[in-house]
Amino acid sequence: MRIKVKDKVIVLSGKDKGKVGNILKVFTKQDKVLVEKINIVKKSVKATNKEENGGIIEKEMPIKASKIMLVCSKCNNPTRIKKDILSDGKKVRICKKCGEIII
């Protein structure tokens, strides 16, 4: 996967189409990512301790990685990623639209 934690992404399809958020966690084997404030579902939870209350909570669920696209921090547009190796041997990700290095 070319997407990392703390990257800013935009949702391309689904009920949250057009929303922007940061990646919280990446599940590489399942090809899914957890994006903050995206794909929120309501879930019923039982009370586990006497201190914790049960009820209905809102929770973020993973979304397929193919439904999101990275937003470049320089040009602020959704973009594809190109990988390149610098002269010192360091691997970097480069924005296809503006050509800047993505940190």
C-alpha angles and dihedrals in degrees: 000000000000094000123090138191114284093025116139111238139177125217113240102190143008134052093319096049112159096017119130126214145147124261114250100180139002123216103197098179093052093039091232137123134203111228123191115254092358127114095011115183133182115242132186113231129190120224107259100184133021088253096052119072123217125223141099116327132182114236136178115240129199120268129206113269091227090065095062135066130199118251113220113233093213103047095022092223131121107261145171120245130241120196120219139170119231124220091262091056097256117141115228139177116236130199111242093212105048102014095232124141113257113222 
